[in-house]
Amino acid sequence: MPNNNPWILTFSGLTFSPLEPLSYQIIIEDIAHSLSLQCRYNGHCNRFYSVAEHSLIVSSALLKGTNDKSLAKYGLMHDASEAYLGDIVRPLKYSGLMEGYLQAEKKIQAMIYMEFLLDPVEPEIVNEYDNACLDAEIKGLTKFKGLGPFSIIKVHPSFEVTLTPVEAERNFLRKFNELFI
């Protein structure tokens, strides 16, 4: 077990310290599994909607909108650090209360990008598409409609049926193999 730093046990059985992450502990199966079981919006949506499914939608939107496979890779992996830290809702995440979390997230996310041969500096367009998906999700998955558009980019995913965790994990790994291998 790690020293006195906080740690988690991953799906593959490794101990992972978010404050002292080691690149060899970044395993795509751990990321896919964890993200497929985490519900966006802290569960405050109309149906189960995983971080893995959100990542698939961001990746597909980027590929469709830019025809750039590299950007689609970023889209798939943009929330991968949440596999090790958990998903925190935006209003809380950026409230000023989560400074340590944000530092750990930035460090782990950069390490994940480098582990999968991406530049650790995420292109701004990825954030723009993430916001576009957030806007579509709020309209399609919550009862709250008053935030207005987060983005001028229009993304039109269907939320009539969302993926089960097993489907989200399988599709995430399939998309990873298509993009990275």
C-alpha positions as CSV (number, residue, x, y, z in Angstrom):
1,M,0.0,0.0,0.0
2,P,1.1,3.6,-0.6
3,N,2.6,5.7,2.1
4,N,0.4,8.2,4.0
5,N,-1.0,9.7,0.8
6,P,-4.7,8.9,0.0
7,W,-5.2,6.1,-2.4
8,I,-7.8,4.1,-4.2
9,L,-8.0,0.5,-5.2
10,T,-8.6,0.2,-9.0
11,F,-10.8,-2.3,-10.9
12,S,-7.6,-4.1,-12.0
13,G,-6.4,-4.4,-8.4
14,L,-3.8,-1.7,-8.2
15,T,-3.4,0.9,-5.5
16,F,-3.4,4.3,-7.0
17,S,-2.4,7.5,-5.2
18,P,-4.1,10.6,-6.8
19,L,-1.4,12.8,-5.2
20,E,1.5,10.7,-6.4
21,P,0.2,9.0,-9.6
22,L,2.5,6.6,-11.5
23,S,2.1,6.3,-15.2
24,Y,2.3,2.5,-15.3
25,Q,-0.9,2.5,-13.2
26,I,-2.9,4.2,-15.9
27,I,-4.8,1.3,-17.4
28,I,-7.5,1.8,-20.1
29,E,-9.6,-1.0,-18.7
30,D,-9.7,0.7,-15.3
31,I,-10.7,4.0,-16.9
32,A,-13.4,2.5,-19.1
33,H,-14.9,0.4,-16.2
34,S,-14.9,3.3,-13.7
35,L,-16.3,5.9,-16.1
36,S,-19.0,3.5,-17.2
37,L,-20.3,3.2,-13.6
38,Q,-20.2,6.9,-12.7
39,C,-23.4,8.8,-13.4
40,R,-23.1,12.4,-14.6
41,Y,-24.8,15.2,-12.7
42,N,-24.2,13.3,-9.4
43,G,-27.2,11.2,-10.5
44,H,-29.6,14.1,-10.8
45,C,-30.7,13.3,-14.3
46,N,-33.7,11.6,-15.9
47,R,-32.0,8.3,-16.3
48,F,-28.6,6.8,-15.7
49,Y,-26.1,8.5,-18.0
50,S,-22.4,7.6,-17.5
51,V,-19.3,9.7,-17.8
52,A,-18.1,7.0,-20.3
53,E,-21.2,7.6,-22.5
54,H,-20.6,11.4,-22.3
55,S,-17.0,10.9,-23.4
56,L,-18.1,8.8,-26.3
57,I,-20.5,11.6,-27.4
58,V,-17.8,14.3,-27.1
59,S,-15.4,12.1,-29.1
60,S,-18.0,11.5,-31.9
61,A,-19.0,15.1,-32.0
62,L,-15.4,16.2,-32.4
63,L,-14.8,13.7,-35.1
64,K,-17.9,14.7,-37.0
65,G,-17.4,18.4,-36.5
66,T,-13.6,18.6,-37.3
67,N,-12.8,15.3,-39.1
68,D,-9.7,15.2,-36.9
69,K,-9.0,11.8,-35.3
70,S,-6.5,13.3,-32.9
71,L,-9.2,15.6,-31.5
72,A,-11.6,12.6,-31.2
73,K,-8.9,11.0,-29.0
74,Y,-8.9,13.9,-26.7
75,G,-12.7,13.9,-26.6
76,L,-12.8,10.2,-25.5
77,M,-10.1,10.8,-22.9
78,H,-11.0,14.3,-21.6
79,D,-12.6,13.1,-18.4
80,A,-10.4,10.1,-17.8
81,S,-8.9,11.5,-14.6
82,E,-12.4,11.1,-13.1
83,A,-11.7,7.3,-13.1
84,Y,-9.2,8.0,-10.3
85,L,-10.8,11.0,-8.6
86,G,-14.6,10.7,-9.2
87,D,-16.8,13.1,-11.1
88,I,-17.6,16.3,-9.3
89,V,-20.4,18.5,-10.5
90,R,-19.2,21.8,-12.1
91,P,-20.7,24.3,-9.7
92,L,-19.0,22.6,-6.8
93,K,-15.8,21.8,-8.7
94,Y,-15.1,25.4,-9.6
95,S,-16.5,27.0,-6.4
96,G,-13.1,27.5,-4.9
97,L,-13.6,24.7,-2.4
98,M,-12.0,22.1,-4.6
99,E,-8.5,23.5,-5.2
100,G,-6.7,20.3,-4.2
101,Y,-9.0,18.3,-6.4
102,L,-8.4,20.5,-9.4
103,Q,-4.6,20.3,-8.9
104,A,-4.7,16.5,-8.7
105,E,-7.1,16.4,-11.7
106,K,-4.8,18.5,-13.8
107,K,-1.8,16.3,-12.9
108,I,-3.5,13.0,-13.5
109,Q,-5.2,14.2,-16.8
110,A,-1.8,15.3,-18.2
111,M,-0.3,12.0,-17.2
112,I,-3.1,10.1,-18.9
113,Y,-2.7,12.1,-22.1
114,M,1.0,11.5,-22.1
115,E,0.5,7.8,-21.4
116,F,-1.6,7.5,-24.5
117,L,0.8,9.6,-26.6
118,L,-1.2,12.9,-26.6
119,D,0.1,16.3,-25.9
120,P,-0.6,17.0,-22.2
121,V,-2.0,20.4,-23.2
122,E,-5.6,19.8,-24.2
123,P,-6.7,21.8,-27.3
124,E,-9.3,24.4,-26.4
125,I,-11.8,23.1,-29.0
126,V,-12.2,20.0,-26.8
127,N,-13.6,22.2,-24.0
128,E,-15.8,23.9,-26.5
129,Y,-17.3,20.6,-27.6
130,D,-17.5,19.4,-24.0
131,N,-19.6,22.5,-23.2
132,A,-21.8,21.9,-26.3
133,C,-22.5,18.4,-25.0
134,L,-23.2,19.7,-21.5
135,D,-25.7,22.1,-23.0
136,A,-27.4,19.2,-24.9
137,E,-27.3,17.0,-21.8
138,I,-29.0,19.6,-19.6
139,K,-31.8,20.0,-22.1
140,G,-32.1,16.2,-22.7
141,L,-31.5,14.7,-19.4
142,T,-32.6,17.1,-16.7
143,K,-35.7,19.1,-15.7
144,F,-33.6,22.3,-15.5
145,K,-33.8,24.2,-18.7
146,G,-32.8,27.7,-17.6
147,L,-29.0,27.8,-18.1
148,G,-29.1,28.8,-21.7
149,P,-26.5,27.7,-24.2
150,F,-23.0,27.0,-23.0
151,S,-21.8,26.9,-26.6
152,I,-22.6,28.0,-30.1
153,I,-21.6,24.6,-31.4
154,K,-24.7,22.5,-31.8
155,V,-24.6,18.8,-30.8
156,H,-27.7,16.7,-31.2
157,P,-27.3,13.4,-29.3
158,S,-30.4,11.4,-28.6
159,F,-31.0,10.7,-24.9
160,E,-34.2,8.7,-25.5
161,V,-32.2,5.5,-24.6
162,T,-28.9,5.7,-22.8
163,L,-26.3,3.0,-22.5
164,T,-26.1,0.6,-19.6
165,P,-22.8,0.5,-17.8
166,V,-21.8,-2.7,-19.5
167,E,-22.6,-1.2,-23.0
168,A,-20.8,2.1,-22.1
169,E,-17.7,0.2,-21.0
170,R,-17.6,-2.0,-24.1
171,N,-18.3,0.9,-26.4
172,F,-15.6,3.0,-24.7
173,L,-13.0,0.3,-25.1
174,R,-14.1,-0.3,-28.8
175,K,-13.8,3.4,-29.6
176,F,-10.4,3.5,-27.8
177,N,-9.1,0.7,-30.0
178,E,-10.5,2.4,-33.1
179,L,-8.8,5.6,-32.3
180,F,-5.5,4.6,-30.6
181,I,-4.6,1.2,-32.1
